Amino acid sequence: MKLTADHARALEDILRWRRDMRHFRPDPLSEDHMERLRAAMDMAPSVGNARPWRVIRVRDTGLRARVRAEFERCNAAAAAEYDNETRANYARLKLAGLDVAPEHLAIFTETEPPEGRGLGRRTMPQTLQQSTAMAIYTLWLTARVDNLGVGMVSILDPQRIERIFDAPASWSFTAYLCIGLPAFEDDTPLLHRAGWQENTPTRWEER
């Protein structure tokens, strides 16, 4: 298949409109939507074809409540680290869509996968986590094509999340995603709109 300028423009639009979403509509997603996201992860690259991502679709309200409580605990601790002015700005940020997003995914990395037979990861075991990150991003772009929003909740203690989900010892917590229809469309990232941080251009150094 020869890709065209139309493909390039479509990819640029998808990248530009990808958002770390915090505001969702509560409308449930169809199983077709969820299957497309699952299938997208199958197409992601991984070191040695190890496919180390392990995904839990979190439906249980008790588990969701425990994740919400862990977010609140970590969020309070993070706010306490800032000076008064920055703390006030931090408190105004909406940092999670846990309460409204209809779908939650807890994603882990299997650190000892039998798949791949160790190819490419013996000297750089972090490539397993990198592989999971690429699978997440593949899901994220697919969600955007389907006009869905994805938000990553990073204000969580990994070890506590592993205990909440009774994860096997070889599973390392990687990401917690909220997925749903966006409450609104916005061409400006929320952290930009809030004045928290603008983009720093990527620079390539030559040596």
DRENPA-3360 file (N, C-alpha, C; in nm, 2 decimals, always signed):
BEGIN
1 = MKLTADHA = +0.08/-0.12/+0.00/+0.00/+0.00/+0.00/+0.09/+0.12/+0.00 ~ +0.06/+0.21/-0.09/+0.13/+0.34/-0.10/+0.05/+0.45/-0.03 ~ +0.10/+0.51/+0.08/+0.03/+0.61/+0.15/+0.04/+0.74/+0.07 ~ -0.07/+0.82/+0.09/-0.08/+0.95/+0.01/-0.08/+1.07/+0.10 ~ -0.08/+1.18/+0.04/-0.09/+1.31/+0.11/-0.22/+1.32/+0.19 ~ -0.33/+1.25/+0.15/-0.45/+1.25/+0.23/-0.43/+1.18/+0.36 ~ -0.35/+1.07/+0.35/-0.32/+1.00/+0.48/-0.24/+1.08/+0.57 ~ -0.14/+1.16/+0.51/-0.06/+1.24/+0.60/-0.14/+1.35/+0.66;
9 = RALEDILR = -0.23/+1.41/+0.59/-0.32/+1.52/+0.65/-0.41/+1.46/+0.76 ~ -0.46/+1.34/+0.73/-0.55/+1.28/+0.83/-0.47/+1.25/+0.96 ~ -0.35/+1.20/+0.95/-0.26/+1.17/+1.06/-0.23/+1.30/+1.14 ~ -0.20/+1.40/+1.07/-0.17/+1.53/+1.14/-0.30/+1.58/+1.22 ~ -0.41/+1.56/+1.16/-0.54/+1.60/+1.23/-0.56/+1.51/+1.36 ~ -0.53/+1.38/+1.34/-0.55/+1.29/+1.46/-0.45/+1.33/+1.57 ~ -0.33/+1.36/+1.53/-0.23/+1.39/+1.63/-0.26/+1.53/+1.70 ~ -0.30/+1.62/+1.62/-0.33/+1.76/+1.67/-0.45/+1.75/+1.76;
17 = WRRDMRHF = -0.55/+1.67/+1.73/-0.67/+1.66/+1.81/-0.67/+1.56/+1.92 ~ -0.56/+1.48/+1.93/-0.55/+1.39/+2.05/-0.55/+1.47/+2.17 ~ -0.62/+1.43/+2.28/-0.62/+1.51/+2.40/-0.61/+1.41/+2.52 ~ -0.55/+1.46/+2.63/-0.56/+1.39/+2.76/-0.68/+1.44/+2.82 ~ -0.79/+1.36/+2.80/-0.93/+1.41/+2.83/-0.96/+1.40/+2.98 ~ -1.03/+1.50/+3.03/-1.07/+1.50/+3.17/-1.22/+1.52/+3.19 ~ -1.29/+1.57/+3.08/-1.43/+1.60/+3.08/-1.50/+1.50/+2.99 ~ -1.59/+1.41/+3.05/-1.65/+1.31/+2.97/-1.80/+1.32/+2.98;
25 = RPDPLSED = -1.87/+1.27/+2.88/-2.01/+1.24/+2.89/-2.03/+1.10/+2.95 ~ -2.14/+1.08/+3.03/-2.16/+0.95/+3.09/-2.21/+0.84/+3.00 ~ -2.24/+0.87/+2.87/-2.30/+0.78/+2.78/-2.22/+0.65/+2.77 ~ -2.28/+0.53/+2.79/-2.20/+0.41/+2.77/-2.15/+0.39/+2.63 ~ -2.04/+0.33/+2.62/-1.98/+0.30/+2.49/-2.03/+0.16/+2.44 ~ -2.04/+0.15/+2.31/-2.08/+0.02/+2.25/-1.97/-0.08/+2.26 ~ -2.01/-0.21/+2.26/-1.91/-0.31/+2.26/-1.82/-0.31/+2.13 ~ -1.88/-0.26/+2.02/-1.80/-0.24/+1.90/-1.69/-0.15/+1.92;
33 = HMERLRAA = -1.72/-0.03/+1.99/-1.61/+0.06/+2.02/-1.50/+0.00/+2.10 ~ -1.54/-0.07/+2.20/-1.44/-0.13/+2.29/-1.36/-0.24/+2.22 ~ -1.42/-0.32/+2.13/-1.35/-0.42/+2.05/-1.25/-0.36/+1.96 ~ -1.29/-0.24/+1.90/-1.19/-0.17/+1.81/-1.07/-0.13/+1.89 ~ -1.09/-0.08/+2.01/-0.98/-0.04/+2.09/-0.89/-0.16/+2.13 ~ -0.95/-0.27/+2.16/-0.88/-0.39/+2.20/-0.80/-0.44/+2.08 ~ -0.86/-0.44/+1.96/-0.80/-0.49/+1.84/-0.68/-0.40/+1.80 ~ -0.70/-0.27/+1.83/-0.59/-0.17/+1.79/-0.46/-0.21/+1.87;
41 = MDMAPSVG = -0.47/-0.25/+1.99/-0.35/-0.28/+2.07/-0.28/-0.40/+2.01 ~ -0.36/-0.49/+1.94/-0.30/-0.61/+1.87/-0.20/-0.56/+1.76 ~ -0.22/-0.44/+1.71/-0.14/-0.39/+1.60/-0.02/-0.31/+1.65 ~ +0.00/-0.29/+1.78/+0.11/-0.21/+1.83/+0.24/-0.29/+1.82 ~ +0.35/-0.22/+1.80/+0.48/-0.29/+1.80/+0.52/-0.32/+1.95 ~ +0.61/-0.42/+1.96/+0.66/-0.46/+2.09/+0.79/-0.52/+2.08 ~ +0.88/-0.51/+2.18/+1.01/-0.56/+2.17/+1.01/-0.72/+2.16 ~ +1.07/-0.77/+2.06/+1.07/-0.91/+2.04/+0.94/-0.98/+2.02;
49 = NARPWRVI = +0.84/-0.89/+1.99/+0.70/-0.94/+1.98/+0.65/-1.00/+2.11 ~ +0.69/-0.94/+2.22/+0.66/-1.00/+2.35/+0.52/-0.97/+2.39 ~ +0.46/-0.86/+2.34/+0.32/-0.83/+2.37/+0.30/-0.83/+2.53 ~ +0.37/-0.74/+2.60/+0.37/-0.75/+2.74/+0.26/-0.68/+2.81 ~ +0.17/-0.61/+2.74/+0.06/-0.54/+2.81/-0.05/-0.64/+2.86 ~ -0.09/-0.61/+2.98/-0.20/-0.68/+3.04/-0.31/-0.58/+3.08 ~ -0.43/-0.60/+3.04/-0.53/-0.50/+3.05/-0.65/-0.55/+3.13 ~ -0.69/-0.47/+3.23/-0.81/-0.51/+3.31/-0.92/-0.40/+3.28;
57 = RVRDTGLR = -1.03/-0.44/+3.23/-1.15/-0.35/+3.21/-1.22/-0.34/+3.34 ~ -1.21/-0.23/+3.40/-1.26/-0.21/+3.54/-1.41/-0.18/+3.54 ~ -1.49/-0.27/+3.57/-1.64/-0.25/+3.57/-1.69/-0.24/+3.71 ~ -1.62/-0.31/+3.81/-1.67/-0.32/+3.94/-1.66/-0.18/+4.02 ~ -1.78/-0.14/+4.07/-1.79/-0.01/+4.14/-1.70/+0.00/+4.26 ~ -1.68/-0.11/+4.33/-1.59/-0.11/+4.45/-1.45/-0.09/+4.41 ~ -1.40/-0.15/+4.30/-1.26/-0.13/+4.26/-1.25/+0.02/+4.21 ~ -1.35/+0.07/+4.14/-1.34/+0.21/+4.09/-1.33/+0.30/+4.21;
65 = ARVRAEFE = -1.41/+0.27/+4.32/-1.41/+0.36/+4.43/-1.27/+0.35/+4.50 ~ -1.21/+0.24/+4.50/-1.07/+0.23/+4.57/-0.97/+0.31/+4.48 ~ -0.98/+0.30/+4.35/-0.89/+0.38/+4.27/-0.91/+0.53/+4.29 ~ -1.04/+0.57/+4.30/-1.08/+0.71/+4.32/-1.02/+0.76/+4.46 ~ -1.03/+0.67/+4.56/-0.97/+0.71/+4.69/-0.82/+0.72/+4.69 ~ -0.76/+0.64/+4.61/-0.61/+0.64/+4.60/-0.57/+0.77/+4.52 ~ -0.65/+0.81/+4.42/-0.62/+0.93/+4.35/-0.63/+1.05/+4.44 ~ -0.74/+1.05/+4.53/-0.75/+1.16/+4.62/-0.64/+1.17/+4.72;
73 = RCNAAAAA = -0.59/+1.06/+4.76/-0.48/+1.06/+4.86/-0.35/+1.11/+4.79 ~ -0.32/+1.06/+4.67/-0.20/+1.11/+4.60/-0.21/+1.25/+4.56 ~ -0.33/+1.29/+4.52/-0.35/+1.43/+4.47/-0.33/+1.53/+4.59 ~ -0.38/+1.50/+4.71/-0.36/+1.58/+4.82/-0.21/+1.59/+4.86 ~ -0.14/+1.48/+4.85/+0.01/+1.48/+4.88/+0.08/+1.56/+4.77 ~ +0.04/+1.55/+4.65/+0.11/+1.63/+4.54/+0.09/+1.78/+4.56 ~ -0.04/+1.82/+4.60/-0.07/+1.96/+4.62/+0.01/+2.02/+4.73 ~ +0.04/+1.94/+4.83/+0.11/+1.99/+4.95/+0.26/+2.02/+4.92;
81 = EYDNETRA = +0.31/+1.97/+4.81/+0.45/+2.00/+4.77/+0.47/+2.13/+4.71 ~ +0.36/+2.20/+4.66/+0.38/+2.33/+4.60/+0.37/+2.44/+4.69 ~ +0.43/+2.56/+4.65/+0.41/+2.68/+4.73/+0.26/+2.73/+4.72 ~ +0.23/+2.83/+4.80/+0.08/+2.86/+4.81/+0.02/+2.90/+4.67 ~ +0.10/+2.98/+4.59/+0.04/+3.03/+4.47/+0.02/+2.92/+4.37 ~ +0.13/+2.83/+4.36/+0.12/+2.72/+4.26/+0.02/+2.62/+4.31 ~ +0.00/+2.60/+4.44/-0.09/+2.51/+4.50/-0.24/+2.55/+4.46 ~ -0.26/+2.68/+4.46/-0.39/+2.73/+4.42/-0.42/+2.70/+4.28;
89 = NYARLKLA = -0.32/+2.72/+4.19/-0.33/+2.69/+4.05/-0.36/+2.54/+4.03 ~ -0.28/+2.46/+4.10/-0.29/+2.32/+4.09/-0.44/+2.27/+4.13 ~ -0.49/+2.33/+4.23/-0.62/+2.29/+4.28/-0.73/+2.32/+4.18 ~ -0.71/+2.42/+4.09/-0.81/+2.45/+3.99/-0.80/+2.36/+3.87 ~ -0.70/+2.28/+3.86/-0.69/+2.19/+3.75/-0.78/+2.07/+3.77 ~ -0.84/+2.02/+3.66/-0.92/+1.90/+3.67/-0.82/+1.79/+3.62 ~ -0.79/+1.70/+3.71/-0.68/+1.60/+3.68/-0.73/+1.46/+3.65 ~ -0.86/+1.44/+3.66/-0.90/+1.30/+3.64/-1.05/+1.30/+3.59;
97 = GLDVAPEH = -1.09/+1.20/+3.51/-1.23/+1.19/+3.47/-1.29/+1.07/+3.53 ~ -1.24/+1.03/+3.65/-1.28/+0.90/+3.71/-1.43/+0.89/+3.74 ~ -1.50/+1.00/+3.77/-1.63/+1.00/+3.82/-1.74/+0.98/+3.71 ~ -1.70/+1.02/+3.58/-1.80/+1.03/+3.48/-1.77/+0.93/+3.36 ~ -1.64/+0.91/+3.33/-1.60/+0.83/+3.22/-1.67/+0.69/+3.23 ~ -1.73/+0.64/+3.13/-1.80/+0.51/+3.14/-1.71/+0.39/+3.14 ~ -1.59/+0.41/+3.08/-1.49/+0.30/+3.07/-1.36/+0.33/+3.14 ~ -1.31/+0.23/+3.22/-1.18/+0.25/+3.29/-1.10/+0.12/+3.25;
105 = LAIFTETE = -0.97/+0.15/+3.22/-0.88/+0.04/+3.19/-0.76/+0.05/+3.28 ~ -0.73/-0.05/+3.35/-0.60/-0.06/+3.43/-0.51/-0.14/+3.35 ~ -0.39/-0.08/+3.32/-0.30/-0.15/+3.22/-0.17/-0.17/+3.30 ~ -0.12/-0.30/+3.29/+0.00/-0.34/+3.35/+0.10/-0.39/+3.24 ~ +0.23/-0.41/+3.28/+0.33/-0.47/+3.20/+0.38/-0.59/+3.26 ~ +0.37/-0.70/+3.19/+0.42/-0.83/+3.23/+0.58/-0.82/+3.22 ~ +0.65/-0.83/+3.33/+0.79/-0.81/+3.32/+0.87/-0.94/+3.29 ~ +0.80/-1.05/+3.29/+0.86/-1.18/+3.26/+0.78/-1.26/+3.15;
113 = PPEGRGLG = +0.75/-1.19/+3.04/+0.66/-1.26/+2.94/+0.73/-1.38/+2.88 ~ +0.67/-1.49/+2.86/+0.73/-1.60/+2.78/+0.74/-1.57/+2.64 ~ +0.65/-1.48/+2.59/+0.65/-1.44/+2.45/+0.77/-1.36/+2.42 ~ +0.83/-1.38/+2.30/+0.95/-1.31/+2.26/+1.08/-1.37/+2.29 ~ +1.07/-1.46/+2.39/+1.19/-1.54/+2.43/+1.31/-1.45/+2.46 ~ +1.28/-1.33/+2.52/+1.39/-1.24/+2.57/+1.45/-1.16/+2.46 ~ +1.41/-1.17/+2.33/+1.47/-1.10/+2.22/+1.46/-0.95/+2.25 ~ +1.57/-0.88/+2.24/+1.58/-0.73/+2.25/+1.56/-0.67/+2.38;
121 = RRTMPQTL = +1.53/-0.75/+2.49/+1.51/-0.69/+2.62/+1.61/-0.73/+2.73 ~ +1.70/-0.82/+2.69/+1.80/-0.86/+2.79/+1.89/-0.75/+2.84 ~ +1.93/-0.66/+2.75/+2.01/-0.55/+2.79/+1.93/-0.43/+2.82 ~ +1.81/-0.42/+2.78/+1.72/-0.30/+2.80/+1.58/-0.35/+2.84 ~ +1.57/-0.40/+2.97/+1.44/-0.45/+3.01/+1.33/-0.35/+3.01 ~ +1.37/-0.22/+3.01/+1.27/-0.11/+3.01/+1.19/-0.11/+2.88 ~ +1.24/-0.18/+2.78/+1.17/-0.19/+2.65/+1.03/-0.26/+2.66 ~ +1.01/-0.33/+2.77/+0.88/-0.39/+2.79/+0.78/-0.28/+2.83;
129 = QQSTAMAI = +0.82/-0.19/+2.92/+0.73/-0.08/+2.95/+0.71/+0.01/+2.83 ~ +0.82/+0.03/+2.76/+0.80/+0.11/+2.63/+0.71/+0.05/+2.54 ~ +0.71/-0.09/+2.53/+0.61/-0.15/+2.44/+0.47/-0.13/+2.48 ~ +0.45/-0.14/+2.61/+0.31/-0.12/+2.66/+0.27/+0.03/+2.64 ~ +0.36/+0.12/+2.65/+0.33/+0.26/+2.62/+0.29/+0.28/+2.48 ~ +0.36/+0.21/+2.38/+0.32/+0.22/+2.24/+0.18/+0.15/+2.22 ~ +0.15/+0.05/+2.29/+0.02/-0.01/+2.27/-0.09/+0.08/+2.32 ~ -0.06/+0.15/+2.43/-0.16/+0.25/+2.49/-0.18/+0.37/+2.39;
137 = YTLWLTAR = -0.07/+0.41/+2.33/-0.08/+0.52/+2.23/-0.15/+0.48/+2.11 ~ -0.13/+0.35/+2.06/-0.21/+0.30/+1.95/-0.36/+0.30/+1.98 ~ -0.39/+0.26/+2.10/-0.54/+0.26/+2.14/-0.58/+0.41/+2.14 ~ -0.50/+0.50/+2.20/-0.54/+0.64/+2.21/-0.57/+0.70/+2.08 ~ -0.49/+0.68/+1.98/-0.52/+0.74/+1.84/-0.64/+0.67/+1.78 ~ -0.66/+0.54/+1.80/-0.78/+0.48/+1.75/-0.90/+0.53/+1.81 ~ -0.90/+0.56/+1.94/-1.01/+0.62/+2.01/-1.04/+0.76/+1.95 ~ -0.94/+0.83/+1.92/-0.96/+0.97/+1.86/-1.03/+0.96/+1.73;
145 = VDNLGVGM = -0.99/+0.86/+1.65/-1.05/+0.84/+1.52/-1.20/+0.81/+1.53 ~ -1.24/+0.74/+1.64/-1.38/+0.71/+1.67/-1.45/+0.82/+1.75 ~ -1.38/+0.93/+1.76/-1.44/+1.05/+1.83/-1.46/+1.02/+1.98 ~ -1.37/+0.94/+2.03/-1.37/+0.91/+2.18/-1.26/+0.99/+2.24 ~ -1.27/+1.01/+2.37/-1.17/+1.08/+2.45/-1.10/+0.98/+2.54 ~ -0.97/+1.00/+2.56/-0.90/+0.91/+2.66/-0.82/+1.01/+2.75 ~ -0.83/+0.97/+2.88/-0.75/+1.04/+2.98/-0.67/+0.95/+3.06 ~ -0.54/+0.98/+3.09/-0.45/+0.90/+3.16/-0.44/+0.95/+3.31;
153 = VSILDPQR = -0.47/+0.87/+3.41/-0.47/+0.92/+3.55/-0.33/+0.87/+3.60 ~ -0.24/+0.97/+3.62/-0.11/+0.94/+3.66/-0.08/+0.97/+3.81 ~ -0.18/+1.03/+3.87/-0.16/+1.06/+4.02/-0.21/+0.95/+4.10 ~ -0.13/+0.84/+4.09/-0.16/+0.71/+4.16/-0.03/+0.65/+4.20 ~ -0.04/+0.58/+4.32/+0.08/+0.50/+4.36/+0.08/+0.37/+4.29 ~ +0.18/+0.34/+4.21/+0.18/+0.21/+4.14/+0.17/+0.09/+4.23 ~ +0.24/+0.08/+4.34/+0.23/-0.04/+4.42/+0.10/-0.05/+4.49 ~ +0.03/+0.05/+4.53/-0.10/+0.05/+4.58/-0.20/+0.00/+4.48;
161 = IERIFDAP = -0.19/+0.05/+4.35/-0.28/+0.00/+4.25/-0.26/-0.15/+4.22 ~ -0.13/-0.19/+4.22/-0.11/-0.34/+4.20/-0.18/-0.42/+4.31 ~ -0.18/-0.36/+4.44/-0.25/-0.44/+4.54/-0.40/-0.43/+4.53 ~ -0.45/-0.32/+4.49/-0.59/-0.30/+4.47/-0.64/-0.41/+4.37 ~ -0.57/-0.43/+4.26/-0.61/-0.53/+4.16/-0.55/-0.67/+4.18 ~ -0.49/-0.69/+4.29/-0.43/-0.82/+4.32/-0.35/-0.87/+4.21 ~ -0.26/-0.78/+4.15/-0.19/-0.81/+4.03/-0.08/-0.92/+4.06 ~ -0.05/-1.01/+3.97/+0.06/-1.10/+3.99/+0.19/-1.03/+4.01;
169 = ASWSFTAY = +0.28/-1.09/+4.08/+0.41/-1.03/+4.12/+0.49/-0.98/+4.00 ~ +0.47/-1.04/+3.88/+0.55/-1.00/+3.76/+0.48/-0.89/+3.69 ~ +0.36/-0.84/+3.73/+0.30/-0.73/+3.66/+0.34/-0.60/+3.73 ~ +0.38/-0.51/+3.64/+0.41/-0.37/+3.69/+0.31/-0.27/+3.64 ~ +0.25/-0.19/+3.73/+0.14/-0.10/+3.69/+0.20/+0.00/+3.59 ~ +0.13/+0.03/+3.48/+0.18/+0.12/+3.38/+0.09/+0.24/+3.36 ~ -0.04/+0.22/+3.35/-0.13/+0.33/+3.33/-0.28/+0.30/+3.37 ~ -0.35/+0.40/+3.40/-0.49/+0.39/+3.43/-0.56/+0.49/+3.33;
177 = LCIGLPAF = -0.65/+0.43/+3.25/-0.71/+0.51/+3.15/-0.86/+0.53/+3.17 ~ -0.91/+0.65/+3.15/-1.06/+0.67/+3.14/-1.09/+0.70/+3.00 ~ -1.20/+0.64/+2.95/-1.24/+0.65/+2.81/-1.39/+0.68/+2.80 ~ -1.42/+0.77/+2.71/-1.56/+0.80/+2.69/-1.58/+0.90/+2.58 ~ -1.70/+0.94/+2.56/-1.73/+1.05/+2.47/-1.69/+1.18/+2.54 ~ -1.62/+1.27/+2.47/-1.58/+1.40/+2.53/-1.70/+1.49/+2.56 ~ -1.69/+1.56/+2.67/-1.80/+1.65/+2.71/-1.81/+1.77/+2.61 ~ -1.69/+1.80/+2.55/-1.68/+1.91/+2.46/-1.55/+1.89/+2.37;
185 = EDDTPLLH = -1.55/+1.95/+2.26/-1.43/+1.95/+2.17/-1.36/+2.08/+2.19 ~ -1.23/+2.07/+2.20/-1.14/+2.19/+2.22/-1.01/+2.17/+2.15 ~ -0.97/+2.27/+2.07/-0.85/+2.26/+2.00/-0.73/+2.31/+2.08 ~ -0.75/+2.34/+2.21/-0.64/+2.39/+2.29/-0.63/+2.29/+2.41 ~ -0.52/+2.23/+2.43/-0.50/+2.14/+2.55/-0.54/+2.21/+2.68 ~ -0.59/+2.14/+2.77/-0.64/+2.20/+2.90/-0.53/+2.27/+2.98 ~ -0.41/+2.20/+2.98/-0.30/+2.26/+3.06/-0.26/+2.39/+2.99 ~ -0.27/+2.40/+2.86/-0.24/+2.53/+2.80/-0.34/+2.63/+2.83;
193 = RAGWQENT = -0.47/+2.59/+2.83/-0.58/+2.69/+2.85/-0.57/+2.74/+3.00 ~ -0.53/+2.65/+3.09/-0.52/+2.69/+3.23/-0.39/+2.77/+3.26 ~ -0.30/+2.78/+3.16/-0.18/+2.85/+3.19/-0.07/+2.78/+3.27 ~ -0.09/+2.64/+3.27/+0.01/+2.56/+3.35/+0.14/+2.54/+3.28 ~ +0.13/+2.50/+3.15/+0.26/+2.47/+3.08/+0.23/+2.47/+2.93 ~ +0.31/+2.55/+2.86/+0.31/+2.55/+2.71/+0.40/+2.44/+2.66 ~ +0.39/+2.40/+2.54/+0.47/+2.30/+2.48/+0.62/+2.35/+2.47 ~ +0.71/+2.27/+2.50/+0.85/+2.29/+2.47/+0.89/+2.22/+2.34;
201 = PTRWEER = +0.94/+2.30/+2.24/+0.96/+2.23/+2.11/+1.07/+2.12/+2.12 ~ +1.05/+2.02/+2.05/+1.14/+1.91/+2.04/+1.27/+1.96/+1.96 ~ +1.38/+1.94/+2.02/+1.51/+1.98/+1.96/+1.59/+1.85/+1.93 ~ +1.64/+1.85/+1.81/+1.73/+1.74/+1.78/+1.88/+1.79/+1.78 ~ +1.96/+1.73/+1.86/+2.10/+1.77/+1.87/+2.18/+1.69/+1.77 ~ +2.28/+1.76/+1.71/+2.37/+1.69/+1.62/+2.51/+1.68/+1.68 ~ +2.57/+1.56/+1.67/+2.70/+1.54/+1.73/+2.79/+1.47/+1.62;
% end
